[in-house]
Amino acid sequence: MATLVNYDAVKMQPVLFNAPVMTNGFRDPSFAKNKTLPLHRWVPWVAGFSAEFVQDCLQIYLQNPSTKSWVLDPFAGVGTTLVESYVSGLNVMGFEINPYAALATQLKLQSAQVPLVQMIREIERFERFMRRTETGSLKSEPHSLPPEGFRGRTQLFSPSVERKVLYALDLIHRMEDPTLKDIFRLGFGSVMVGFSNYSYEPSLTRRAAVNKPNIVDANVGLEISAKLRLMAQDIEWLQARMKCFEHDPDRKVIPQTIFSASTLVDQCDFVDLVVTSPPYLNNYHYPRNTRPQLHWLGFTSGTGYSGAREGESFGKFWQTVRESDPIHLSFNMPDLSETIESIRKKNADRGAYGGPGWANYVATYFNDCYRFCSLLARLLKRNAPAIIVLGNSIIQGVEVKTDQVFGQIGALAGLSFEDTHLLRKKRTGSSIIQSSIRADRPAKKAALYESAIVLRRLE
């Protein structure tokens, strides 16, 4: 056990507590540890890092925190960085293009102003109404309809479950308070897969595909209300905590790509610390995991992934660039260009499905890295650090040490590449990039790892 220093949420002064740490001073970065923590446990999420990791970043890298300090997360997800910073009395700003994730983050940060007594009354009313769906005493049909254009290999909800879901949405849609309505929508979205014929394994997949039976019936109201009561409990915790501050920290969640910051943020040199994790170079299809929520909560309609704004994703996806003309780096890095060209030559006879398509993906990804680092160089204060969590990748049998490359790109964009901290020696990778069908086997086996890269603006 080692002694760490953390910032007290009230006085912004160091307080001591004991916790296991790694040799680099960080605790376990896995998001799974958030499942039991207030606010963080609202929404299951497949990516991101732990609240403890964010706490360690604040302790180690935020010097002299004050009521004027700003923490930025350009890829906010469901808000781990922003929530931890906000409850420590810091001003926060986040960008997130996925509307469902952005809603979750925004509501967590708004919770200090939620009318808690009214929320409890709405939960009780919801419970009374949903009990009638279980007893069959509701004779009229629900008014809500399944989202148009949502399709899958298996029907999302069994008929009995879907009918109860539509009744629940009827009541949620009739709620007058917009914030409470959104909290109920989020509560439903966070548990809906649990009573569907799909499952997180950890990616969204059919239950039948992982040898699980479909869910023929479920107590939909009970599962939603249980989540809502847990959320109410966390809101009460947050409101008690935030009352101790003499100031109200500022909070801004922008449901846009970070690349929109150049037009949406009217100031530069204001960020004291960045803690974030961009999409990895592994073609993991983040939009797919939230497609049910995006459709059933009304963020999108029709087929495909337009609601999650796939085309605006950092680094794009292999599927979106594979058939383009050859894409090259927009900046000068000869070693990286050589790596990309070596990938381009792999399985060239397979065209977009071989090296040429994957080389386009790698080049696009690192071009976005350069754009991102150039933007950070404008937003960070002088001497302010950015902690970027990334993992290496294996593309067509070629290992790409993304963390090292990212650090070099940061230096080209005007930042100082200060350090790399190994966080995990082993992590799960995307099978699509290591498949023997789509990749040559590497000459030597390369392990997938995860690192925290430290960049700093010095000028």
C-alpha positions as CSV (number, residue, x, y, z in Angstrom):
1,M,0.0,0.0,0.0
2,A,1.2,3.5,-0.8
3,T,0.1,6.9,0.4
4,L,-1.5,9.1,-2.3
5,V,-2.5,12.7,-2.2
6,N,-5.9,13.7,-3.4
7,Y,-7.7,17.0,-3.4
8,D,-10.5,17.5,-0.9
9,A,-13.7,18.4,-2.7
10,V,-14.5,21.2,-0.3
11,K,-11.3,23.1,0.4
12,M,-9.2,22.0,-2.6
13,Q,-6.5,21.0,-0.1
14,P,-4.5,17.8,-0.2
15,V,-5.9,14.9,2.0
16,L,-4.2,11.5,2.5
17,F,-5.7,8.1,1.9
18,N,-4.3,4.7,1.3
19,A,-4.7,2.9,-2.0
20,P,-2.8,0.4,-4.1
21,V,-0.8,2.0,-6.9
22,M,1.4,0.9,-9.8
23,T,5.0,1.8,-10.0
24,N,4.2,4.8,-12.2
25,G,1.9,6.3,-9.5
26,F,-1.4,5.5,-11.2
27,R,-4.1,3.1,-10.0
28,D,-6.0,0.6,-12.2
29,P,-7.3,2.6,-15.2
30,S,-10.0,0.0,-16.1
31,F,-13.5,1.6,-16.5
32,A,-15.0,-1.5,-14.9
33,K,-14.1,-0.1,-11.5
34,N,-16.6,2.7,-12.0
35,K,-19.6,0.3,-11.8
36,T,-20.0,0.8,-8.1
37,L,-19.2,4.5,-7.9
38,P,-21.8,7.3,-7.6
39,L,-22.7,8.9,-11.0
40,H,-20.2,6.8,-12.8
41,R,-22.4,3.7,-12.4
42,W,-25.3,5.2,-14.3
43,V,-24.4,4.0,-17.8
44,P,-22.5,0.9,-18.7
45,W,-19.6,1.8,-21.1
46,V,-17.1,-0.4,-23.0
47,A,-14.3,2.2,-23.2
48,G,-12.7,4.8,-21.0
49,F,-10.8,4.7,-17.8
50,S,-11.5,4.6,-14.0
51,A,-12.4,7.5,-11.7
52,E,-9.3,6.6,-9.7
53,F,-7.1,7.1,-12.7
54,V,-8.6,10.6,-13.2
55,Q,-8.1,11.4,-9.5
56,D,-4.4,10.4,-9.8
57,C,-4.0,12.6,-12.9
58,L,-5.5,15.6,-10.9
59,Q,-3.2,14.9,-8.0
60,I,0.0,14.5,-10.0
61,Y,-0.4,16.9,-12.9
62,L,-2.7,19.8,-11.8
63,Q,-0.6,22.3,-10.0
64,N,-2.1,24.8,-7.7
65,P,-5.8,24.1,-8.5
66,S,-8.1,27.0,-8.0
67,T,-11.7,28.1,-8.7
68,K,-10.4,29.3,-12.1
69,S,-8.9,26.0,-13.2
70,W,-10.3,24.3,-16.3
71,V,-10.1,20.6,-17.1
72,L,-10.9,19.5,-20.7
73,D,-11.9,16.1,-22.0
74,P,-12.0,16.2,-25.8
75,F,-13.6,12.7,-25.9
76,A,-15.8,12.9,-22.9
77,G,-17.7,9.6,-23.3
78,V,-20.0,9.2,-20.3
79,G,-18.1,11.8,-18.3
80,T,-15.5,10.1,-16.1
81,T,-12.9,12.9,-16.3
82,L,-15.5,15.7,-16.2
83,V,-17.4,14.3,-13.2
84,E,-14.3,13.6,-11.1
85,S,-13.0,17.1,-11.9
86,Y,-16.3,18.8,-11.2
87,V,-16.8,17.1,-7.8
88,S,-13.3,18.4,-7.0
89,G,-14.5,21.9,-7.5
90,L,-12.9,22.4,-11.0
91,N,-14.4,24.0,-14.1
92,V,-14.9,21.4,-16.8
93,M,-15.4,21.3,-20.6
94,G,-16.0,18.2,-22.7
95,F,-16.8,17.3,-26.3
96,E,-18.7,14.2,-27.2
97,I,-20.2,13.4,-30.6
98,N,-22.4,10.5,-29.5
99,P,-25.7,12.0,-28.4
100,Y,-26.5,9.3,-25.9
101,A,-23.1,9.6,-24.2
102,A,-23.3,13.4,-24.3
103,L,-26.7,13.2,-22.6
104,A,-25.4,11.0,-19.8
105,T,-22.5,13.4,-19.2
106,Q,-24.6,16.5,-19.2
107,L,-27.2,15.0,-16.8
108,K,-24.5,13.9,-14.4
109,L,-23.1,17.4,-14.2
110,Q,-26.6,19.0,-14.0
111,S,-27.6,16.7,-11.1
112,A,-26.8,19.2,-8.4
113,Q,-29.8,21.2,-9.6
114,V,-32.3,18.4,-10.0
115,P,-35.5,18.8,-7.9
116,L,-34.9,15.6,-5.9
117,V,-38.3,15.5,-4.1
118,Q,-40.1,15.9,-7.4
119,M,-38.0,13.2,-9.0
120,I,-38.9,10.7,-6.2
121,R,-42.6,11.5,-6.8
122,E,-42.2,10.9,-10.5
123,I,-40.5,7.5,-9.8
124,E,-43.4,6.5,-7.5
125,R,-45.9,7.5,-10.2
126,F,-43.9,5.5,-12.8
127,E,-43.9,2.5,-10.6
128,R,-47.6,2.6,-10.0
129,F,-48.2,2.9,-13.7
130,M,-45.8,0.1,-14.7
131,R,-47.3,-2.3,-12.1
132,R,-50.5,-2.1,-14.1
133,T,-48.6,-3.4,-17.2
134,E,-47.7,-6.5,-15.2
135,T,-51.2,-7.2,-13.9
136,G,-52.8,-6.6,-17.3
137,S,-55.1,-3.9,-16.0
138,L,-54.2,-1.5,-18.8
139,K,-56.8,-2.1,-21.5
140,S,-55.7,0.5,-24.0
141,E,-52.8,0.0,-26.3
142,P,-49.6,2.1,-25.9
143,H,-49.3,5.3,-28.0
144,S,-45.6,5.1,-28.5
145,L,-44.2,3.2,-31.5
146,P,-41.0,1.3,-32.1
147,P,-38.4,3.5,-33.9
148,E,-38.6,3.6,-37.6
149,G,-35.8,1.8,-39.5
150,F,-34.2,0.0,-36.6
151,R,-33.3,-3.5,-37.8
152,G,-31.1,-6.3,-36.5
153,R,-30.6,-10.0,-37.1
154,T,-32.9,-10.6,-34.1
155,Q,-35.8,-8.5,-32.9
156,L,-34.5,-6.3,-30.2
157,F,-37.4,-6.9,-27.7
158,S,-39.7,-9.9,-27.5
159,P,-43.4,-8.9,-28.1
160,S,-44.4,-9.0,-24.4
161,V,-41.3,-6.9,-23.4
162,E,-41.7,-4.4,-26.3
163,R,-45.3,-3.7,-25.2
164,K,-44.2,-2.8,-21.7
165,V,-41.3,-0.7,-23.1
166,L,-43.8,1.3,-25.2
167,Y,-46.0,1.9,-22.1
168,A,-43.0,3.1,-20.2
169,L,-42.1,5.5,-23.0
170,D,-45.7,6.8,-23.0
171,L,-45.3,7.9,-19.5
172,I,-41.8,9.4,-20.0
173,H,-42.9,11.4,-23.0
174,R,-45.7,13.0,-21.0
175,M,-43.4,14.3,-18.2
176,E,-43.3,18.1,-18.1
177,D,-40.0,18.8,-16.5
178,P,-37.4,18.5,-19.3
179,T,-34.5,17.5,-17.0
180,L,-36.5,14.9,-15.2
181,K,-37.7,13.6,-18.5
182,D,-34.1,13.2,-19.7
183,I,-33.1,11.5,-16.5
184,F,-35.9,8.9,-17.1
185,R,-34.9,8.5,-20.7
186,L,-31.3,7.9,-19.6
187,G,-32.4,5.5,-16.9
188,F,-34.4,3.5,-19.5
189,G,-31.5,3.6,-22.0
190,S,-29.0,2.4,-19.4
191,V,-31.0,-0.8,-18.7
192,M,-32.8,-1.5,-22.0
193,V,-30.3,-4.0,-23.3
194,G,-30.7,-6.0,-20.1
195,F,-34.2,-7.0,-21.0
196,S,-33.6,-7.2,-24.8
197,N,-32.5,-10.1,-27.0
198,Y,-29.0,-8.6,-27.2
199,S,-26.1,-8.5,-24.7
200,Y,-22.8,-6.8,-24.1
201,E,-20.0,-9.4,-24.6
202,P,-18.5,-6.7,-24.2
203,S,-19.6,-5.4,-27.6
204,L,-23.3,-5.5,-28.4
205,T,-24.2,-8.9,-29.9
206,R,-27.2,-11.2,-30.1
207,R,-27.8,-13.3,-27.0
208,A,-28.2,-16.3,-29.3
209,A,-24.7,-15.7,-30.7
210,V,-23.2,-16.2,-27.2
211,N,-25.4,-19.2,-26.4
212,K,-27.9,-17.3,-24.2
213,P,-31.7,-17.7,-24.5
214,N,-33.8,-14.8,-25.7
215,I,-35.7,-12.9,-23.1
216,V,-39.4,-13.8,-23.6
217,D,-40.7,-11.6,-20.8
218,A,-39.3,-9.2,-18.1
219,N,-40.5,-6.8,-15.5
220,V,-39.6,-3.7,-17.4
221,G,-41.0,-1.3,-14.9
222,L,-39.1,-2.8,-12.0
223,E,-35.7,-2.7,-13.8
224,I,-36.1,0.9,-14.9
225,S,-37.3,2.1,-11.5
226,A,-34.4,0.3,-9.8
227,K,-32.0,2.2,-12.0
228,L,-33.9,5.5,-11.4
229,R,-33.8,5.0,-7.6
230,L,-30.1,4.4,-7.7
231,M,-29.7,7.6,-9.8
232,A,-31.7,9.5,-7.2
233,Q,-29.5,8.2,-4.5
234,D,-26.4,9.4,-6.3
235,I,-28.0,12.8,-7.0
236,E,-28.6,13.2,-3.2
237,W,-25.0,12.4,-2.6
238,L,-23.8,14.9,-5.2
239,Q,-26.1,17.7,-3.9
240,A,-24.8,17.2,-0.4
241,R,-21.2,17.3,-1.7
242,M,-21.6,20.4,-3.9
243,K,-23.3,22.4,-1.1
244,C,-19.9,22.5,0.7
245,F,-18.4,24.6,-2.0
246,E,-18.3,28.4,-1.8
247,H,-18.5,28.5,-5.6
248,D,-20.4,26.8,-8.4
249,P,-17.9,25.2,-10.8
250,D,-18.6,25.9,-14.5
251,R,-19.5,23.0,-16.7
252,K,-19.8,22.8,-20.5
253,V,-20.7,19.7,-22.5
254,I,-20.6,20.3,-26.2
255,P,-22.2,17.5,-28.3
256,Q,-19.9,18.0,-31.2
257,T,-16.5,16.7,-32.3
258,I,-13.4,18.2,-30.7
259,F,-12.5,19.6,-34.1
260,S,-15.4,22.0,-33.8
261,A,-13.6,23.7,-30.9
262,S,-11.8,26.1,-33.2
263,T,-15.2,27.7,-34.0
264,L,-17.2,27.0,-30.9
265,V,-14.7,27.9,-28.2
266,D,-13.9,31.6,-28.3
267,Q,-10.8,31.5,-26.2
268,C,-7.3,29.9,-26.3
269,D,-4.7,29.3,-23.7
270,F,-7.3,28.5,-20.9
271,V,-7.0,24.8,-20.2
272,D,-5.0,23.7,-17.2
273,L,-5.2,20.0,-17.7
274,V,-6.4,17.5,-20.3
275,V,-7.3,13.9,-19.3
276,T,-8.7,11.9,-22.2
277,S,-8.7,8.7,-24.2
278,P,-9.3,9.1,-28.0
279,P,-10.6,6.1,-30.0
280,Y,-7.8,3.6,-30.4
281,L,-6.3,2.5,-33.7
282,N,-8.3,-0.8,-33.6
283,N,-11.4,-0.1,-35.7
284,Y,-13.6,-0.7,-32.7
285,H,-17.0,0.4,-33.9
286,Y,-18.2,2.5,-30.9
287,P,-21.5,3.6,-32.7
288,R,-22.7,0.0,-32.9
289,N,-22.7,-0.4,-29.1
290,T,-25.3,2.4,-28.6
291,R,-27.4,2.0,-31.7
292,P,-30.4,0.7,-29.7
293,Q,-30.3,3.7,-27.4
294,L,-29.9,6.2,-30.2
295,H,-33.0,4.8,-32.0
296,W,-35.2,4.2,-29.0
297,L,-34.4,7.5,-27.3
298,G,-35.2,9.4,-30.6
299,F,-31.7,10.6,-31.5
300,T,-31.9,9.0,-34.9
301,S,-34.0,7.0,-37.3
302,G,-33.6,4.8,-40.3
303,T,-30.8,2.3,-40.9
304,G,-27.1,2.6,-40.3
305,Y,-25.2,4.6,-37.8
306,S,-25.8,8.2,-38.7
307,G,-27.2,9.0,-35.3
308,A,-23.8,8.3,-33.7
309,R,-22.2,10.5,-36.5
310,E,-19.8,7.7,-37.6
311,G,-18.3,9.9,-40.3
312,E,-17.2,12.5,-37.7
313,S,-15.5,10.0,-35.5
314,F,-11.8,10.7,-34.6
315,G,-9.7,8.5,-36.9
316,K,-12.8,7.4,-38.7
317,F,-13.3,3.7,-39.3
318,W,-11.8,1.3,-41.8
319,Q,-15.2,0.8,-43.4
320,T,-15.5,4.6,-44.2
321,V,-12.1,5.0,-45.9
322,R,-11.0,1.6,-47.2
323,E,-12.2,2.2,-50.8
324,S,-10.8,5.8,-51.1
325,D,-7.8,6.6,-53.3
326,P,-4.5,6.1,-51.4
327,I,-4.5,8.3,-48.3
328,H,-1.1,9.6,-47.1
329,L,0.1,11.6,-44.1
330,S,-0.6,15.3,-44.1
331,F,2.6,16.0,-42.1
332,N,6.2,14.9,-42.4
333,M,7.1,11.7,-40.4
334,P,9.2,9.4,-42.6
335,D,9.3,6.4,-40.3
336,L,5.5,6.4,-39.9
337,S,5.0,6.8,-43.7
338,E,7.3,3.8,-44.2
339,T,5.2,1.8,-41.8
340,I,2.0,2.8,-43.6
341,E,3.4,1.8,-46.9
342,S,4.5,-1.6,-45.5
343,I,0.9,-2.2,-44.5
344,R,-0.3,-1.1,-47.9
345,K,1.7,-3.8,-49.5
346,K,0.2,-6.6,-47.3
347,N,-2.4,-8.7,-49.1
348,A,-2.6,-6.1,-51.9
349,D,-4.5,-8.5,-54.1
350,R,-7.5,-8.1,-51.7
351,G,-7.7,-4.4,-52.4
352,A,-9.8,-2.5,-49.8
353,Y,-10.0,-5.6,-47.7
354,G,-6.2,-6.0,-47.6
355,G,-3.3,-3.8,-47.0
356,P,-4.4,-0.9,-49.2
357,G,-7.7,-0.4,-47.3
358,W,-6.0,-0.7,-43.9
359,A,-3.2,1.7,-44.8
360,N,-5.9,4.3,-45.6
361,Y,-7.3,3.8,-42.2
362,V,-4.0,4.1,-40.4
363,A,-3.1,7.3,-42.4
364,T,-6.5,8.8,-41.7
365,Y,-6.2,8.0,-38.0
366,F,-2.8,9.7,-37.6
367,N,-3.8,12.7,-39.7
368,D,-6.5,13.2,-37.1
369,C,-4.0,12.8,-34.3
370,Y,-1.9,15.7,-35.9
371,R,-5.1,17.9,-36.2
372,F,-5.9,17.1,-32.5
373,C,-2.4,17.8,-31.2
374,S,-2.4,21.1,-33.1
375,L,-5.6,22.1,-31.5
376,L,-4.4,21.1,-28.0
377,A,-1.4,23.4,-28.6
378,R,-3.8,26.3,-28.9
379,L,-6.2,25.4,-26.0
380,L,-3.6,24.5,-23.3
381,K,-2.2,27.2,-21.0
382,R,1.6,27.6,-21.0
383,N,3.2,24.6,-19.2
384,A,-0.2,22.8,-18.9
385,P,-0.1,19.0,-19.5
386,A,-2.3,16.7,-21.4
387,I,-2.7,13.0,-20.4
388,I,-3.7,10.9,-23.3
389,V,-4.5,7.2,-22.8
390,L,-3.8,5.0,-25.9
391,G,-3.0,1.4,-26.8
392,N,-0.8,-0.1,-29.5
393,S,-2.3,-1.9,-32.4
394,I,-1.6,-4.7,-34.8
395,I,-2.6,-3.9,-38.4
396,Q,-2.2,-6.6,-41.1
397,G,0.4,-8.3,-38.8
398,V,2.4,-5.0,-38.4
399,E,2.6,-3.6,-34.8
400,V,2.0,0.1,-34.6
401,K,3.1,1.6,-31.3
402,T,0.5,4.2,-31.3
403,D,1.6,5.8,-28.0
404,Q,5.1,6.5,-29.2
405,V,3.9,7.7,-32.6
406,F,1.3,10.0,-30.9
407,G,4.0,11.5,-28.7
408,Q,6.1,12.3,-31.8
409,I,3.2,13.8,-33.6
410,G,2.5,16.0,-30.5
411,A,6.1,17.3,-30.7
412,L,5.6,18.1,-34.4
413,A,2.4,20.0,-33.6
414,G,4.1,22.2,-31.0
415,L,3.8,20.2,-27.8
416,S,6.6,18.7,-25.7
417,F,6.5,14.8,-25.5
418,E,7.3,14.5,-21.8
419,D,6.7,10.9,-20.8
420,T,4.9,7.6,-21.4
421,H,3.6,5.5,-18.5
422,L,2.7,1.9,-19.1
423,L,-0.7,1.3,-17.6
424,R,-1.6,-2.3,-18.7
425,K,0.8,-4.9,-20.2
426,K,-2.1,-6.8,-21.6
427,R,-5.4,-5.7,-22.9
428,T,-8.1,-7.1,-25.2
429,G,-7.7,-6.2,-28.8
430,S,-10.1,-6.1,-31.8
431,S,-10.1,-9.4,-33.5
432,I,-10.8,-7.7,-36.9
433,I,-7.2,-6.4,-37.1
434,Q,-5.5,-9.6,-35.9
435,S,-7.6,-12.1,-37.9
436,S,-5.6,-14.6,-39.9
437,I,-8.1,-13.9,-42.7
438,R,-7.3,-10.2,-42.9
439,A,-3.7,-10.1,-41.6
440,D,-0.4,-11.7,-42.1
441,R,0.9,-13.2,-38.9
442,P,3.7,-11.1,-37.4
443,A,7.2,-12.4,-37.4
444,K,7.1,-12.3,-33.6
445,K,4.0,-12.2,-31.4
446,A,3.3,-8.7,-30.1
447,A,1.2,-8.1,-27.0
448,L,-1.4,-5.4,-26.8
449,Y,-0.7,-2.8,-24.1
450,E,-2.0,0.5,-22.9
451,S,-0.1,3.6,-22.0
452,A,-0.7,7.2,-20.7
453,I,1.2,9.7,-22.8
454,V,2.1,13.0,-21.3
455,L,2.3,16.0,-23.6
456,R,2.9,19.6,-22.4
457,R,2.7,23.0,-23.9
458,L,5.9,24.8,-23.1
459,E,5.7,27.9,-25.3
